[in-house]
Amino acid sequence: MTLVDSHCHLDFADFADELDDVVARAHEAGVTVMQTICTRITKFDEVLAVARRFDDIYCSVGIHPHNVADEPAIETADLVARSVDDKVIGIGETGLDYHYEHSPRDAQRACFRRHIAAARETGLPVIVHTRNADRDTADILADEMGQGAFSGLIHCFSTGRELAERALELGLYISISGIATFKAAEELRDIVRDVPLDRLLVETDAPYLAPVPKRGKRNEPAFVVYTAERVAAVKGISAEALAAATTANFYALFTKARSKAAPCG
Protein backbone atom coordinates (compact mmCIF):
# COMPACT_ATOMS: atom_id res chain seq x y z
CA MET A 1 0.00 0.00 0.00
CA THR A 2 1.35 3.41 -0.98
CA LEU A 3 -0.01 6.78 0.10
CA VAL A 4 0.46 10.49 -0.44
CA ASP A 5 0.41 12.98 2.43
CA SER A 6 -1.12 15.87 0.54
CA HIS A 7 -0.64 18.48 3.28
CA CYS A 8 2.04 18.78 5.96
CA HIS A 9 4.40 21.45 7.30
CA LEU A 10 7.88 19.99 7.23
CA ASP A 11 9.60 23.37 7.44
CA PHE A 12 8.22 23.91 10.96
CA ALA A 13 10.63 23.90 13.87
CA ASP A 14 8.93 20.74 15.20
CA PHE A 15 10.88 18.74 12.59
CA ALA A 16 14.13 20.69 12.43
CA ASP A 17 16.24 18.24 14.43
CA GLU A 18 15.07 15.04 12.77
CA LEU A 19 13.69 15.78 9.33
CA ASP A 20 15.65 12.97 7.68
CA ASP A 21 14.26 10.48 10.18
CA VAL A 22 10.71 11.81 9.76
CA VAL A 23 10.91 11.36 6.00
CA ALA A 24 12.48 7.90 6.41
CA ARG A 25 9.63 6.83 8.69
CA ALA A 26 7.14 8.06 6.13
CA HIS A 27 8.79 5.93 3.48
CA GLU A 28 8.76 2.91 5.76
CA ALA A 29 5.03 3.41 6.30
CA GLY A 30 4.41 3.49 2.55
CA VAL A 31 4.07 7.27 2.20
CA THR A 32 5.88 7.86 -1.05
CA VAL A 33 5.05 11.53 -1.73
CA MET A 34 4.49 14.50 0.56
CA GLN A 35 3.52 18.12 -0.02
CA THR A 36 4.88 20.62 2.48
CA ILE A 37 2.69 23.70 2.66
CA CYS A 38 3.67 27.36 2.76
CA THR A 39 1.88 29.51 5.36
CA ARG A 40 4.04 32.65 5.22
CA ILE A 41 5.49 34.21 2.10
CA THR A 42 8.48 35.30 4.21
CA LYS A 43 9.19 31.61 4.86
CA PHE A 44 8.73 30.44 1.28
CA ASP A 45 12.46 29.99 0.64
CA GLU A 46 12.65 27.65 3.66
CA VAL A 47 9.63 25.66 2.48
CA LEU A 48 11.12 25.37 -0.99
CA ALA A 49 14.47 24.29 0.46
CA VAL A 50 12.79 21.34 2.20
CA ALA A 51 11.11 20.29 -1.05
CA ARG A 52 14.36 20.56 -2.98
CA ARG A 53 16.16 18.46 -0.40
CA PHE A 54 14.03 15.36 -1.09
CA ASP A 55 13.05 13.93 -4.46
CA ASP A 56 9.56 12.93 -3.28
CA ILE A 57 8.56 16.13 -1.49
CA TYR A 58 6.77 19.01 -3.21
CA CYS A 59 5.56 22.34 -1.86
CA SER A 60 3.13 25.19 -2.29
CA VAL A 61 3.33 28.98 -2.10
CA GLY A 62 0.93 31.16 -0.15
CA ILE A 63 -0.15 32.91 3.05
CA HIS A 64 -2.35 31.30 5.67
CA PRO A 65 -5.34 33.47 6.64
CA HIS A 66 -3.95 33.70 10.18
CA ASN A 67 -0.87 35.45 8.83
CA VAL A 68 -2.35 37.92 6.35
CA ALA A 69 -2.10 40.88 8.72
CA ASP A 70 1.56 40.44 9.62
CA GLU A 71 3.00 39.27 6.30
CA PRO A 72 4.07 41.65 3.52
CA ALA A 73 1.32 42.63 1.11
CA ILE A 74 1.43 40.22 -1.80
CA GLU A 75 -0.17 40.43 -5.21
CA THR A 76 -1.23 37.68 -7.56
CA ALA A 77 1.84 38.30 -9.71
CA ASP A 78 4.11 37.63 -6.72
CA LEU A 79 2.51 34.24 -6.16
CA VAL A 80 2.69 33.42 -9.85
CA ALA A 81 6.37 34.34 -10.01
CA ARG A 82 7.22 32.05 -7.10
CA SER A 83 5.23 29.15 -8.53
CA VAL A 84 7.48 28.58 -11.54
CA ASP A 85 9.89 26.32 -9.66
CA ASP A 86 9.46 22.64 -10.53
CA LYS A 87 8.85 21.82 -6.87
CA VAL A 88 5.92 24.22 -6.43
CA ILE A 89 2.69 22.39 -7.27
CA GLY A 90 -0.02 24.31 -5.39
CA ILE A 91 -1.19 27.79 -4.34
CA GLY A 92 -1.82 28.32 -0.63
CA GLU A 93 -2.71 27.55 1.91
CA THR A 94 -5.17 30.38 1.79
CA GLY A 95 -8.79 30.92 2.75
CA LEU A 96 -10.75 32.23 5.70
CA ASP A 97 -10.53 31.65 9.43
CA TYR A 98 -13.20 33.39 11.49
CA HIS A 99 -12.51 31.28 14.58
CA TYR A 100 -9.31 32.93 15.74
CA GLU A 101 -9.50 36.03 13.50
CA HIS A 102 -5.80 36.75 13.76
CA SER A 103 -6.27 38.87 10.63
CA PRO A 104 -9.18 41.16 9.71
CA ARG A 105 -11.90 39.45 7.71
CA ASP A 106 -11.77 41.88 4.81
CA ALA A 107 -8.01 41.39 4.48
CA GLN A 108 -8.47 37.61 4.55
CA ARG A 109 -11.09 37.75 1.82
CA ALA A 110 -8.98 39.97 -0.43
CA CYS A 111 -5.92 37.77 0.02
CA PHE A 112 -8.00 34.65 -0.66
CA ARG A 113 -9.15 36.10 -3.98
CA ARG A 114 -5.59 36.95 -4.99
CA HIS A 115 -4.57 33.35 -4.35
CA ILE A 116 -7.47 32.07 -6.43
CA ALA A 117 -6.44 34.40 -9.24
CA ALA A 118 -2.93 32.94 -9.05
CA ALA A 119 -4.36 29.43 -9.19
CA ARG A 120 -6.38 30.37 -12.26
CA GLU A 121 -3.38 31.95 -13.99
CA THR A 122 -0.92 29.15 -13.23
CA GLY A 123 -3.26 26.18 -13.52
CA LEU A 124 -2.13 25.03 -10.07
CA PRO A 125 -4.78 24.05 -7.51
CA VAL A 126 -5.67 26.40 -4.68
CA ILE A 127 -5.37 24.87 -1.20
CA VAL A 128 -8.20 26.20 0.94
CA HIS A 129 -8.26 26.53 4.72
CA THR A 130 -11.64 27.38 6.20
CA ARG A 131 -12.87 27.54 9.78
CA ASN A 132 -16.14 29.05 10.99
CA ALA A 133 -16.44 30.69 7.58
CA ASP A 134 -18.37 28.19 5.48
CA ARG A 135 -20.76 30.62 3.80
CA ASP A 136 -18.16 33.22 2.87
CA THR A 137 -15.73 30.53 1.70
CA ALA A 138 -18.31 28.90 -0.55
CA ASP A 139 -19.57 32.23 -1.87
CA ILE A 140 -16.08 33.43 -2.77
CA LEU A 141 -15.24 30.12 -4.44
CA ALA A 142 -18.45 30.25 -6.48
CA ASP A 143 -18.00 33.90 -7.41
CA GLU A 144 -14.41 33.34 -8.48
CA MET A 145 -15.33 30.22 -10.43
CA GLY A 146 -17.78 32.37 -12.34
CA GLN A 147 -14.90 34.61 -13.38
CA GLY A 148 -12.89 31.70 -14.76
CA ALA A 149 -12.30 28.07 -13.91
CA PHE A 150 -9.66 26.93 -11.43
CA SER A 151 -8.96 23.74 -9.50
CA GLY A 152 -8.49 23.19 -5.79
CA LEU A 153 -9.38 21.43 -2.59
CA ILE A 154 -10.70 22.07 0.89
CA HIS A 155 -7.87 20.88 3.08
CA CYS A 156 -8.32 19.30 6.53
CA PHE A 157 -12.07 19.20 5.96
CA SER A 158 -13.89 19.30 9.29
CA THR A 159 -16.86 21.54 8.70
CA GLY A 160 -20.46 21.24 7.52
CA ARG A 161 -22.16 19.27 4.80
CA GLU A 162 -23.27 22.35 2.87
CA LEU A 163 -19.70 23.47 2.23
CA ALA A 164 -18.72 19.97 1.15
CA GLU A 165 -21.60 19.84 -1.31
CA ARG A 166 -20.93 23.29 -2.71
CA ALA A 167 -17.22 22.58 -3.07
CA LEU A 168 -17.92 19.33 -4.88
CA GLU A 169 -20.39 21.08 -7.19
CA LEU A 170 -17.62 23.49 -8.14
CA GLY A 171 -15.32 20.57 -8.98
CA LEU A 172 -13.11 20.85 -5.91
CA TYR A 173 -11.66 17.96 -3.93
CA ILE A 174 -11.99 17.23 -0.20
CA SER A 175 -8.92 16.34 1.87
CA ILE A 176 -9.36 14.43 5.13
CA SER A 177 -7.06 14.69 8.15
CA GLY A 178 -6.72 12.80 11.42
CA ILE A 179 -9.80 14.57 12.74
CA ALA A 180 -11.83 11.87 11.00
CA THR A 181 -10.43 9.32 13.48
CA PHE A 182 -11.51 11.25 16.59
CA LYS A 183 -14.26 9.77 18.72
CA ALA A 184 -16.45 12.88 18.51
CA ALA A 185 -16.20 13.21 14.73
CA GLU A 186 -19.19 11.06 13.76
CA GLU A 187 -20.84 13.91 11.85
CA LEU A 188 -17.67 14.39 9.83
CA ARG A 189 -17.50 10.66 9.09
CA ASP A 190 -21.10 10.80 7.84
CA ILE A 191 -20.05 13.48 5.35
CA VAL A 192 -16.93 11.55 4.34
CA ARG A 193 -19.11 8.54 3.66
CA ASP A 194 -20.97 10.54 1.01
CA VAL A 195 -18.01 12.22 -0.69
CA PRO A 196 -17.30 10.50 -4.02
CA LEU A 197 -14.20 8.34 -3.82
CA ASP A 198 -12.72 10.11 -6.84
CA ARG A 199 -12.76 13.45 -4.97
CA LEU A 200 -11.01 12.39 -1.74
CA LEU A 201 -7.47 13.01 -0.57
CA VAL A 202 -5.82 12.28 2.77
CA GLU A 203 -3.36 14.38 4.75
CA THR A 204 -1.76 14.81 8.14
CA ASP A 205 -1.52 18.60 8.52
CA ALA A 206 1.55 17.61 10.52
CA PRO A 207 2.71 18.55 13.09
CA TYR A 208 -0.93 19.06 14.10
CA LEU A 209 -3.92 16.74 14.54
CA ALA A 210 -2.28 13.35 15.00
CA PRO A 211 -4.85 10.63 14.33
CA VAL A 212 -5.96 7.92 16.72
CA PRO A 213 -3.99 5.90 17.94
CA LYS A 214 -1.29 8.63 17.91
CA ARG A 215 -3.52 11.42 19.18
CA GLY A 216 -1.71 13.72 21.59
CA LYS A 217 1.65 13.14 19.92
CA ARG A 218 3.35 15.33 17.37
CA ASN A 219 1.92 14.36 14.00
CA GLU A 220 4.12 13.33 11.07
CA PRO A 221 3.54 12.06 7.52
CA ALA A 222 3.88 8.38 8.47
CA PHE A 223 0.69 8.70 10.51
CA VAL A 224 -1.46 9.37 7.43
CA VAL A 225 -1.75 5.58 7.27
CA TYR A 226 -4.11 5.63 10.27
CA THR A 227 -6.34 8.27 8.71
CA ALA A 228 -6.46 6.32 5.46
CA GLU A 229 -7.43 3.14 7.29
CA ARG A 230 -10.29 4.88 9.11
CA VAL A 231 -11.54 6.61 5.96
CA ALA A 232 -11.46 3.26 4.13
CA ALA A 233 -13.56 1.70 6.89
CA VAL A 234 -16.06 4.57 6.67
CA LYS A 235 -16.28 4.11 2.91
CA GLY A 236 -16.61 0.34 3.23
CA ILE A 237 -13.57 -0.43 1.09
CA SER A 238 -10.12 -1.88 1.71
CA ALA A 239 -7.28 0.31 2.88
CA GLU A 240 -5.44 -0.62 -0.31
CA ALA A 241 -8.32 0.59 -2.47
CA LEU A 242 -8.53 3.85 -0.54
CA ALA A 243 -4.78 4.38 -0.85
CA ALA A 244 -4.86 3.73 -4.59
CA ALA A 245 -7.79 6.11 -5.10
CA THR A 246 -6.41 8.96 -3.02
CA THR A 247 -3.00 8.64 -4.66
CA ALA A 248 -4.57 8.77 -8.11
CA ASN A 249 -6.66 11.75 -7.02
CA PHE A 250 -3.58 13.59 -5.79
CA TYR A 251 -1.95 13.27 -9.19
CA ALA A 252 -5.18 14.15 -10.99
CA LEU A 253 -5.39 17.40 -9.01
CA PHE A 254 -1.72 18.27 -8.62
CA THR A 255 -0.87 17.72 -12.25
CA LYS A 256 2.53 19.36 -11.98
CA ALA A 257 3.60 16.59 -9.61
CA ARG A 258 2.25 14.01 -12.05
CA SER A 259 4.46 15.45 -14.78
CA LYS A 260 7.53 15.02 -12.57
CA ALA A 261 6.93 11.54 -11.15
CA ALA A 262 5.03 8.45 -12.17
CA PRO A 263 1.88 7.80 -10.10
CA CYS A 264 2.18 5.02 -7.56
CA GLY A 265 -0.29 2.70 -5.90
Backbone hydrogen bonds, N-H to C=O, Kabsch-Sander energy under -0.5 kcal/mol:
donor,donor_aa,acceptor,acceptor_aa,energy
3,L,30,G,-2.6
5,D,33,V,-2.4
6,S,4,V,-0.9
6,S,202,V,-1.9
8,C,35,Q,-1.9
9,H,206,A,-2.1
12,F,9,H,-1.4
15,F,12,F,-1.9
16,A,13,A,-1.2
18,E,15,F,-1.4
19,L,15,F,-0.5
22,V,18,E,-2.5
23,V,19,L,-2.5
24,A,20,D,-2.2
25,R,21,D,-2.6
26,A,22,V,-1.8
27,H,23,V,-2.2
28,E,24,A,-2.3
29,A,25,R,-1.6
30,G,27,H,-1.4
31,V,26,A,-2.9
32,T,3,L,-2.0
32,T,30,G,-1.0
33,V,3,L,-1.0
34,M,56,D,-2.0
35,Q,5,D,-2.0
36,T,34,M,-0.5
36,T,58,Y,-3.0
37,I,8,C,-3.0
38,C,92,G,-0.7
43,K,40,R,-1.5
44,F,41,I,-1.2
46,E,43,K,-0.6
47,V,43,K,-2.1
48,L,44,F,-3.1
49,A,45,D,-1.9
50,V,46,E,-1.7
51,A,47,V,-1.9
52,R,48,L,-2.6
53,R,49,A,-1.3
54,F,50,V,-0.8
54,F,51,A,-0.7
57,I,54,F,-1.3
58,Y,34,M,-2.7
59,C,87,K,-2.6
60,S,36,T,-1.1
61,V,90,G,-1.4
64,H,39,T,-2.3
67,N,64,H,-1.6
68,V,65,P,-0.9
71,E,67,N,-0.8
71,E,68,V,-0.6
78,D,75,E,-0.7
79,L,75,E,-1.6
80,V,76,T,-2.6
81,A,77,A,-2.5
82,R,78,D,-1.7
83,S,79,L,-1.0
83,S,80,V,-0.7
84,V,81,A,-0.8
85,D,82,R,-0.6
88,V,85,D,-1.6
89,I,59,C,-2.9
89,I,87,K,-0.7
90,G,59,C,-0.8
91,I,125,P,-2.8
92,G,61,V,-2.6
92,G,90,G,-0.5
94,T,127,I,-2.5
96,L,129,H,-1.8
98,Y,131,R,-2.6
101,E,97,D,-0.8
108,Q,104,P,-2.2
109,R,105,R,-2.6
110,A,106,D,-2.1
111,C,107,A,-2.3
112,F,108,Q,-2.7
113,R,109,R,-2.1
114,R,110,A,-1.7
115,H,111,C,-2.1
116,I,112,F,-2.2
117,A,113,R,-2.4
118,A,114,R,-1.9
119,A,115,H,-2.4
120,R,116,I,-2.7
121,E,117,A,-2.3
122,T,118,A,-2.5
123,G,119,A,-2.2
126,V,151,S,-2.3
127,I,91,I,-3.0
128,V,126,V,-0.7
128,V,153,L,-2.6
129,H,94,T,-3.9
131,R,96,L,-1.6
137,T,133,A,-2.7
138,A,134,D,-2.8
139,D,135,R,-2.6
140,I,136,D,-2.5
141,L,137,T,-2.4
142,A,138,A,-2.5
143,D,139,D,-2.7
144,E,140,I,-2.9
145,M,141,L,-2.2
146,G,142,A,-1.7
147,Q,143,D,-0.6
147,Q,144,E,-0.9
148,G,145,M,-1.0
153,L,126,V,-2.1
154,I,173,Y,-2.3
155,H,128,V,-2.5
155,H,153,L,-0.7
157,F,154,I,-0.5
157,F,175,S,-3.0
164,A,160,G,-1.5
165,E,161,R,-2.7
166,R,162,E,-2.5
167,A,163,L,-2.8
168,L,164,A,-2.5
169,E,165,E,-2.2
170,L,166,R,-1.4
171,G,168,L,-1.5
172,L,167,A,-2.5
173,Y,152,G,-2.1
174,I,199,R,-2.8
175,S,154,I,-2.6
176,I,201,L,-2.6
180,A,177,S,-1.7
181,T,178,G,-2.2
182,F,179,I,-1.7
185,A,182,F,-1.7
189,R,185,A,-2.3
190,D,186,E,-2.1
191,I,187,E,-1.6
192,V,188,L,-2.7
193,R,189,R,-2.2
194,D,190,D,-0.7
194,D,191,I,-1.2
195,V,191,I,-0.8
195,V,192,V,-0.9
199,R,196,P,-2.2
200,L,197,L,-1.1
201,L,174,I,-2.1
203,E,176,I,-2.2
204,T,7,H,-1.0
205,D,7,H,-3.2
206,A,7,H,-0.5
208,Y,205,D,-2.1
214,K,211,P,-3.0
217,K,214,K,-2.2
219,N,207,P,-2.0
223,F,220,E,-2.3
224,V,221,P,-1.9
225,V,222,A,-1.3
226,Y,223,F,-1.2
227,T,223,F,-1.0
228,A,224,V,-2.6
229,E,225,V,-2.2
230,R,226,Y,-2.0
231,V,227,T,-2.8
232,A,228,A,-2.5
233,A,229,E,-1.9
234,V,230,R,-2.2
235,K,231,V,-2.3
236,G,232,A,-1.0
237,I,232,A,-2.4
242,L,238,S,-2.1
243,A,239,A,-2.5
244,A,240,E,-2.4
245,A,241,A,-2.3
246,T,242,L,-2.8
247,T,243,A,-2.1
248,A,244,A,-2.2
249,N,245,A,-2.5
250,F,246,T,-2.1
251,Y,247,T,-1.9
252,A,248,A,-2.0
253,L,249,N,-2.2
254,F,250,F,-3.4
255,T,253,L,-1.6
257,A,254,F,-1.0
258,R,254,F,-1.4
259,S,255,T,-1.7
260,K,256,K,-0.6
260,K,257,A,-1.1
261,A,257,A,-1.5
